[in-house]
Amino acid sequence: MPDPTEGARRAQDEADAAPVLADCPRCHKPLPLCICDSVVPLQSRLLLLILQHPQEQDRALGTARLAALHFANAVVKVGLSWPSLAKALGRPVADPSRWAVLYLGSAKAAELDPGREVLALNRKGEVAENQRAILERIEGIVLLDGTWSQAKALWWRNPWMLKCQRVILGPKRPSAYGELRREPRRDGLSTLEAAALLISALEKRPETASALQAAFARMLARFREVQASTPELAPRPKPRRDFRRRRKA
């Protein structure tokens, strides 16, 4: 009678013997999916801090590090909590009141103030007064990288974010992910798209949004090419439905 564990051992031996595909040291994507050589540095007065949930491991379609590569003053940190904005940035001092944090939560810009792509909220989650004055004093932005529930975890685990100016987005178009990754809400964007919209709006530099959106388009095109020729390097992504499940619970 054949040993039932023999097949499992053989499969494991074959997996162990298979070559390990190297990752790009900059964007952390498998090399066939990397587009770092096409990234053109952009000028920006704003600082950018991207906090990535440790369980956000979508290397193929994730955009956090690709977004950060476009700016010299960008920082990406992986973790769940930091005692302060300064600690997250790795700086001795940082004033959170001069920073904006993008956290959508249950708020929707399309319902609160239709037509406005970037909207500042007060502590009660209502539209803040003096939108222009609030947004003009922002020196840096914090983006939360992960699924809806992961972003919520980062928000609640870092109380210092309450000292930042909360902003939400009302994009005119849905994410370019399209069928590759279905977002539960129209205002759900990739981290790179969110950075493009926020930075270009706050700095009044539409060319920033154009450059980042072009990079995102190249990334998606590369993904589709690799998926068609070598699907094991770019597996078909699963829909992100955690936000819907949480709301139904």
C-alpha positions as CSV (number, residue, x, y, z in Angstrom):
1,M,0.0,0.0,0.0
2,P,1.5,3.4,-1.0
3,D,2.6,5.7,1.8
4,P,0.1,8.6,1.9
5,T,2.8,11.0,3.1
6,E,5.1,10.2,0.1
7,G,3.2,12.5,-2.3
8,A,3.2,15.3,0.2
9,R,6.9,15.0,0.8
10,R,7.6,14.9,-2.9
11,A,5.5,18.0,-3.4
12,Q,7.3,19.8,-0.6
13,D,10.7,18.8,-2.0
14,E,9.8,20.2,-5.4
15,A,8.6,23.4,-3.7
16,D,11.8,23.7,-1.8
17,A,13.9,23.1,-4.9
18,A,12.0,25.7,-6.9
19,P,14.0,29.0,-7.5
20,V,13.0,31.8,-5.2
21,L,12.2,34.9,-7.2
22,A,14.0,38.0,-6.0
23,D,12.2,41.1,-4.9
24,C,13.1,44.6,-5.8
25,P,14.8,46.2,-2.8
26,R,13.0,49.5,-3.4
27,C,9.3,48.7,-4.1
28,H,9.5,45.2,-2.6
29,K,7.6,43.7,-5.6
30,P,8.8,40.6,-7.4
31,L,11.2,41.8,-10.1
32,P,9.0,41.0,-13.1
33,L,6.4,43.4,-11.6
34,C,8.8,46.2,-10.7
35,I,8.5,49.6,-12.6
36,C,11.0,51.5,-10.4
37,D,13.1,52.3,-13.4
38,S,10.3,54.5,-14.8
39,V,9.8,56.5,-11.5
40,V,10.6,60.2,-11.9
41,P,11.1,62.1,-8.6
42,L,8.6,64.9,-8.0
43,Q,9.0,68.1,-6.1
44,S,6.8,68.5,-3.0
45,R,6.7,70.8,0.0
46,L,4.5,68.3,1.9
47,L,5.9,65.5,4.0
48,L,4.4,62.1,3.4
49,L,4.1,59.3,6.0
50,I,2.6,56.0,5.0
51,L,1.7,53.6,7.8
52,Q,1.3,50.1,6.6
53,H,-0.6,47.5,8.5
54,P,1.7,44.4,9.0
55,Q,-0.9,42.1,7.5
56,E,-1.1,44.2,4.3
57,Q,1.1,41.9,2.2
58,D,-0.3,42.4,-1.3
59,R,3.1,42.9,-2.9
60,A,1.7,42.5,-6.5
61,L,-0.9,45.2,-6.4
62,G,0.1,47.2,-3.3
63,T,1.2,50.8,-4.0
64,A,2.6,52.2,-0.7
65,R,6.3,52.0,-1.5
66,L,5.8,52.9,-5.1
67,A,4.0,56.1,-4.0
68,A,6.8,56.9,-1.5
69,L,9.5,56.4,-4.2
70,H,8.2,59.5,-6.0
71,F,9.1,61.8,-3.1
72,A,12.4,62.5,-1.3
73,N,10.5,63.4,1.9
74,A,8.4,60.3,2.2
75,V,8.6,57.6,4.9
76,V,7.0,54.2,5.0
77,K,6.6,52.4,8.3
78,V,5.2,48.9,8.9
79,G,3.5,48.2,12.2
80,L,0.4,48.7,14.4
81,S,1.2,51.6,16.7
82,W,3.6,54.3,17.5
83,P,3.7,56.5,20.6
84,S,3.7,59.7,18.6
85,L,3.9,61.2,15.2
86,A,7.6,62.1,15.8
87,K,8.3,58.4,16.6
88,A,6.6,57.2,13.5
89,L,8.6,59.7,11.4
90,G,11.8,58.9,13.2
91,R,12.3,62.6,14.1
92,P,12.9,64.3,17.4
93,V,10.0,66.7,17.0
94,A,6.8,66.8,14.9
95,D,3.7,68.9,15.4
96,P,0.6,66.7,14.6
97,S,-1.6,69.8,14.4
98,R,0.1,70.7,11.1
99,W,-0.5,67.3,9.7
100,A,-3.5,65.8,8.0
101,V,-4.5,62.1,8.3
102,L,-6.6,60.5,5.6
103,Y,-9.2,58.3,7.3
104,L,-12.5,57.8,5.6
105,G,-14.4,55.8,8.3
106,S,-18.1,56.0,7.7
107,A,-17.9,59.6,6.4
108,K,-18.5,60.3,2.7
109,A,-17.5,63.5,1.0
110,A,-20.1,63.1,-1.7
111,E,-22.8,63.3,1.0
112,L,-21.2,66.0,3.2
113,D,-20.1,68.4,0.5
114,P,-20.7,67.2,-3.1
115,G,-18.1,68.3,-5.6
116,R,-15.2,68.8,-3.2
117,E,-12.4,66.3,-3.6
118,V,-10.6,66.9,-0.3
119,L,-12.7,67.7,2.7
120,A,-11.5,68.5,6.2
121,L,-13.6,67.2,9.2
122,N,-13.8,68.4,12.8
123,R,-13.6,66.1,15.8
124,K,-17.3,65.2,15.5
125,G,-16.8,64.0,11.9
126,E,-18.6,67.0,10.5
127,V,-17.5,69.4,7.8
128,A,-15.0,71.8,9.4
129,E,-15.3,75.6,8.9
130,N,-12.7,77.6,7.1
131,Q,-11.7,74.7,4.7
132,R,-9.2,76.8,2.8
133,A,-7.4,78.1,5.8
134,I,-7.2,74.6,7.4
135,L,-5.8,72.9,4.3
136,E,-3.3,75.6,3.5
137,R,-1.5,75.2,6.8
138,I,-1.0,71.4,6.4
139,E,2.7,70.5,6.3
140,G,2.5,66.7,6.0
141,I,0.0,63.9,5.4
142,V,-0.5,60.5,6.9
143,L,-1.8,57.7,4.8
144,L,-3.0,54.4,6.2
145,D,-2.2,51.4,4.0
146,G,-4.3,48.3,4.3
147,T,-7.9,47.0,4.0
148,W,-10.8,49.0,5.5
149,S,-10.6,47.0,8.8
150,Q,-6.8,47.3,8.9
151,A,-7.0,51.1,8.4
152,K,-9.5,51.2,11.2
153,A,-7.1,49.3,13.5
154,L,-4.3,51.7,12.7
155,W,-6.6,54.7,13.4
156,W,-7.7,53.4,16.8
157,R,-4.3,52.2,17.9
158,N,-2.6,55.5,17.4
159,P,-4.4,58.2,19.6
160,W,-2.0,60.9,18.4
161,M,-3.9,60.9,15.1
162,L,-6.7,62.7,16.8
163,K,-4.4,65.7,17.1
164,C,-4.0,65.7,13.3
165,Q,-6.5,67.3,10.9
166,R,-8.7,64.5,9.6
167,V,-9.5,64.6,5.9
168,I,-11.6,62.5,3.6
169,L,-11.7,62.3,-0.2
170,G,-14.4,62.7,-2.8
171,P,-12.7,61.5,-6.0
172,K,-14.4,62.3,-9.3
173,R,-13.5,58.9,-10.6
174,P,-13.3,55.4,-8.9
175,S,-10.0,53.7,-8.5
176,A,-8.2,52.6,-11.6
177,Y,-7.9,49.1,-10.0
178,G,-11.1,48.2,-11.8
179,E,-11.7,44.5,-11.8
180,L,-8.3,43.7,-10.4
181,R,-9.4,44.8,-6.9
182,R,-12.9,45.8,-6.2
183,E,-13.2,48.4,-3.5
184,P,-16.4,48.4,-1.4
185,R,-16.9,52.2,-1.9
186,R,-16.4,54.6,-4.8
187,D,-14.1,56.7,-2.7
188,G,-11.8,53.8,-1.9
189,L,-8.5,54.5,-3.7
190,S,-5.1,52.9,-3.7
191,T,-2.6,54.5,-1.5
192,L,-0.8,55.9,-4.5
193,E,-4.1,57.4,-5.9
194,A,-4.9,58.9,-2.5
195,A,-1.4,60.5,-2.4
196,A,-1.9,61.8,-5.9
197,L,-5.2,63.4,-5.1
198,L,-4.2,64.8,-1.7
199,I,-0.8,66.2,-2.6
200,S,-1.9,67.7,-5.9
201,A,-4.9,69.4,-4.3
202,L,-3.1,70.7,-1.3
203,E,-0.2,72.0,-3.3
204,K,-2.3,73.0,-6.3
205,R,-0.1,71.1,-8.6
206,P,-2.2,69.0,-11.0
207,E,1.0,67.7,-12.6
208,T,1.7,65.7,-9.5
209,A,-1.5,63.8,-9.8
210,S,-0.8,63.2,-13.5
211,A,2.6,61.7,-12.8
212,L,1.4,59.4,-10.0
213,Q,-1.6,58.3,-12.0
214,A,0.6,57.5,-15.0
215,A,2.9,55.4,-12.7
216,F,-0.2,53.6,-11.4
217,A,-1.3,52.9,-14.9
218,R,2.2,51.4,-15.8
219,M,2.1,49.3,-12.7
220,L,-1.3,47.8,-13.5
221,A,-0.3,47.3,-17.2
222,R,2.8,45.4,-16.0
223,F,0.7,43.3,-13.7
224,R,-1.7,42.3,-16.4
225,E,1.2,41.4,-18.8
226,V,2.9,39.2,-16.2
227,Q,-0.4,37.6,-15.2
228,A,-1.1,36.6,-18.8
229,S,2.4,35.1,-19.3
230,T,3.4,33.9,-15.9
231,P,0.3,33.7,-13.7
232,E,2.2,32.3,-10.7
233,L,4.1,35.6,-10.4
234,A,0.9,37.7,-10.4
235,P,-1.9,35.5,-9.0
236,R,-5.4,36.7,-9.5
237,P,-6.3,38.9,-6.5
238,K,-9.2,38.2,-4.2
239,P,-11.9,40.9,-3.8
240,R,-11.6,43.1,-0.7
241,R,-14.8,42.7,1.1
242,D,-13.9,43.1,4.8
243,F,-15.6,46.5,5.1
244,R,-18.9,45.1,3.9
245,R,-18.7,42.1,6.2
246,R,-18.0,44.4,9.1
247,R,-21.0,46.6,8.4
248,K,-23.3,43.7,8.2
249,A,-22.1,42.2,11.4
